[in-house]
């Protein structure tokens, strides 16, 4: 096995259109597979299914699986643990077919087969990161934190409140209290 767990050899697949191979893989999650608030923990074991199908211009790769997510709610900062389904499909072109197919297409957008096989880490990264929630929440109705004491609203009583007086109006509070020294 190669040093890169995401590199799959296409040697056994051959170049006959219609040839197909399925792989069940357990790979460690790469670093930085996520955003600042939610992502796949580095080194977590990922159970993935990879299907490779030879077509006339290259190899069609289909990726499926479930990945663990860890992060925190953006409103109340509660730790989150979830599972996310991953599905992706990518066409990897043979070098000669890529040149022929590139007319009018952005060359950088077209994946190319290397001599060794298919590195499916970019496919996995795109499938996971592009499907992550932009603002992950612990619950859809999460109210966040109390702006005065910083405790989660979910843990506070319904009548929770603070009597904070705006310093600009504090002098007026003295006019409201009866003065007993007269």
ABEGO torsion letter per residue (X at the ends): XBABAABBBAAAAEABBGBBBBBBBBBBBBBGBEBAABBBBBGBBBBBBBBBBBBAAEBBBBBBEBBBBBBBBAAAGBBBBBBBBBBBBBBBBBAAAAAAAABGBBAAABBBBBAAEBBAAAAAAAAAAAABBABBBABAABAEBBAAAGBBAAABBAABBBBBBBAAAAAAAAAABBBAAX
